[in-house]
């Protein structure tokens, strides 16, 4: 069954506005995952860094007033921003079966009400879990009072070029593995003995 687009429920939720948020979420995730490519960067490090940067981006973008339709409602770890009058949050999760803690839990600013179960009251941007591949996607889904999906919008990274986000991110570089060798103590001792036999003014021919 095909769901209606978000703009069918609110004129604030236009494709252009949703695309602004979705592209920035994807850009930061892509660049962060690519940057953290050493042996010390496991999935926990990558996911934590990506989430933190995405959260900070949304806060800074909302406060910058670059878009008159975007505002910040709550700057906590469960950051909440508004597109027009619609409160939204973001998660990195499975869009088909979201299971992150607090996904459906509402804070004091993430609160809409409707008596009709065909009207979305909870709006979530969901970044599909990927490591920067071309199949990365952002879903924008509206849920009713029973947490049933009523509305869905999808933005894909395919056929689009990355652009710089508001904060500077250095280019990623490959760090070679450290060269580890066992010391040859016998060879070092022999070399030291030879050096001891050379007089200070003696020139090696």
C-alpha positions as CSV (number, residue, x, y, z in Angstrom):
1,X,0.0,0.0,0.0
2,X,1.4,3.4,-1.1
3,X,1.6,6.0,1.6
4,X,0.9,9.7,1.1
5,X,3.8,12.2,1.0
6,X,4.4,14.3,4.1
7,X,3.2,17.5,2.3
8,X,-0.3,15.9,2.2
9,X,-0.5,16.3,6.0
10,X,1.4,19.6,6.4
11,X,2.3,22.3,3.9
12,X,5.5,22.8,5.9
13,X,6.9,19.4,4.9
14,X,7.8,20.1,1.3
15,X,10.3,18.0,-0.6
16,X,12.8,20.8,-0.8
17,X,12.9,21.3,3.0
18,X,13.1,17.6,3.7
19,X,15.9,17.3,1.2
20,X,18.0,20.0,2.9
21,X,18.0,18.0,6.1
22,X,18.4,14.6,4.5
23,X,21.4,15.6,2.4
24,X,23.2,17.1,5.3
25,X,22.6,14.0,7.4
26,X,24.0,11.8,4.7
27,X,27.0,14.1,3.9
28,X,28.1,14.2,7.5
29,X,27.7,10.4,8.0
30,X,29.6,9.7,4.8
31,X,32.5,12.0,5.6
32,X,32.7,10.8,9.2
33,X,32.8,7.1,8.3
34,X,35.4,7.7,5.6
35,X,37.5,9.7,7.9
36,X,37.6,7.2,10.7
37,X,39.3,4.4,8.8
38,X,42.2,3.3,11.1
39,X,42.5,0.1,13.0
40,X,41.4,2.0,16.2
41,X,38.0,3.0,14.7
42,X,35.5,0.3,15.3
43,X,31.7,0.6,14.6
44,X,31.1,2.1,18.1
45,X,33.6,4.9,17.4
46,X,32.2,5.6,14.0
47,X,28.5,5.5,14.9
48,X,29.1,7.7,18.0
49,X,31.1,10.3,16.0
50,X,28.6,10.3,13.2
51,X,25.6,10.8,15.6
52,X,27.4,13.6,17.5
53,X,28.3,15.5,14.3
54,X,24.8,15.1,12.9
55,X,23.3,16.4,16.2
56,X,25.7,19.4,16.3
57,X,25.0,20.2,12.6
58,X,21.2,20.3,13.2
59,X,21.7,22.5,16.3
60,X,24.0,24.9,14.5
61,X,21.9,25.0,11.3
62,X,18.8,25.7,13.3
63,X,20.4,28.5,15.2
64,X,22.0,30.1,12.1
65,X,18.6,31.2,10.8
66,X,19.8,30.3,7.3
67,X,16.3,28.9,6.7
68,X,13.4,30.8,8.1
69,X,11.4,27.5,8.3
70,X,13.9,25.7,10.5
71,X,14.0,26.2,14.3
72,X,15.5,24.5,17.3
73,X,13.1,23.2,20.0
74,X,15.3,21.2,22.2
75,X,19.2,21.0,22.3
76,X,19.6,17.9,24.5
77,X,20.9,14.5,23.3
78,X,17.4,13.9,22.0
79,X,17.7,17.0,19.8
80,X,14.4,18.2,18.4
81,X,14.0,20.7,15.6
82,X,11.0,22.0,13.8
83,X,10.2,22.3,10.1
84,X,7.7,25.1,10.2
85,X,5.5,24.0,13.1
86,X,6.3,20.2,12.8
87,X,8.7,18.9,15.5
88,X,11.1,16.3,14.2
89,X,13.9,14.1,15.5
90,X,16.5,11.8,13.8
91,X,17.9,8.4,14.4
92,X,20.2,5.9,12.7
93,X,18.1,2.8,12.7
94,X,16.2,0.2,10.6
95,X,13.4,2.1,8.9
96,X,11.3,-1.1,8.7
97,X,11.7,-2.1,12.3
98,X,13.1,0.8,14.4
99,X,14.3,-0.4,17.8
100,X,16.5,2.4,19.2
101,X,15.8,3.3,22.8
102,X,13.5,6.3,22.8
103,X,12.5,6.1,19.2
104,X,8.8,6.6,19.9
105,X,9.3,8.3,23.3
106,X,8.3,12.0,23.2
107,X,10.0,14.8,25.1
108,X,8.3,18.0,26.1
109,X,8.8,19.6,22.6
110,X,8.2,16.5,20.5
111,X,4.4,16.5,21.0
112,X,1.6,16.6,18.5
113,X,-2.0,15.5,19.1
114,X,-4.6,14.1,16.8
115,X,-7.8,12.1,17.5
116,X,-7.7,10.6,14.0
117,X,-5.4,7.6,13.7
118,X,-4.8,8.4,10.1
119,X,-3.0,11.6,11.1
120,X,0.8,11.4,11.9
121,X,1.7,12.8,15.3
122,X,5.4,11.6,15.4
123,X,7.9,12.5,12.7
124,X,11.3,10.9,12.4
125,X,14.2,11.2,10.1
126,X,15.8,7.7,9.9
127,X,19.3,7.3,8.5
128,X,19.7,3.8,7.1
129,X,22.7,2.1,8.6
130,X,25.5,2.2,6.0
131,X,29.2,2.8,5.8
132,X,29.1,5.5,3.2
133,X,28.1,3.4,0.2
134,X,26.0,4.6,-2.6
135,X,22.9,3.0,-1.2
136,X,22.7,5.2,1.8
137,X,19.2,6.6,2.4
138,X,17.3,8.9,4.7
139,X,13.7,8.1,5.5
140,X,11.2,10.6,6.8
141,X,8.3,8.8,8.4
142,X,5.2,9.9,10.2
143,X,3.6,7.7,12.8
144,X,0.1,7.9,14.4
145,X,-0.9,7.6,18.0
146,X,-0.4,3.9,17.9
147,X,3.1,4.1,16.4
148,X,1.8,2.8,13.0
149,X,3.5,4.2,9.9
150,X,1.1,6.6,8.1
151,X,3.5,8.5,5.9
152,X,6.9,7.9,4.3
153,X,9.4,9.9,2.2
154,X,12.8,8.5,1.1
155,X,15.9,10.3,-0.1
156,X,18.7,8.3,-1.7
157,X,22.4,9.2,-2.1
158,X,22.5,7.7,-5.6
159,X,23.0,10.1,-8.5
160,X,24.0,13.0,-6.3
161,X,27.3,14.7,-5.5
162,X,28.5,15.6,-2.0
163,X,28.7,19.2,-1.1
164,X,30.4,20.9,1.8
165,X,28.4,21.2,5.0
166,X,28.5,24.3,7.2
167,X,31.4,23.1,9.4
168,X,34.9,22.3,8.1
169,X,35.9,18.7,7.8
170,X,39.4,17.8,6.7
171,X,40.0,15.3,4.0
172,X,40.5,11.8,5.1
173,X,44.0,10.3,4.8
174,X,45.1,6.7,5.0
175,X,47.4,6.0,7.9
176,X,49.8,3.1,7.3
177,X,50.0,0.3,9.8
178,X,52.9,0.6,12.2
179,X,56.0,-1.4,11.3
180,X,56.8,-3.7,14.2
181,X,60.1,-5.7,14.2
182,X,61.8,-7.8,16.8
183,X,65.1,-6.5,18.0
184,X,68.2,-8.6,17.2
185,X,70.1,-8.1,20.5
186,X,73.2,-10.1,19.3
187,X,73.6,-8.0,16.2
188,X,73.2,-4.8,18.2
189,X,76.0,-6.0,20.6
190,X,78.4,-6.8,17.8
191,X,77.8,-3.4,16.2
192,X,78.4,-1.7,19.5
193,X,81.7,-3.6,20.0
194,X,82.9,-2.6,16.5
195,X,82.2,1.1,17.2
196,X,84.1,0.9,20.4
197,X,87.2,-0.2,18.5
198,X,87.2,2.9,16.2
199,X,89.4,5.8,17.4
200,X,87.8,9.3,17.5
201,X,90.2,10.7,14.7
202,X,90.2,7.6,12.6
203,X,88.7,8.0,9.1
204,X,87.1,5.0,7.5
205,X,88.5,4.4,4.1
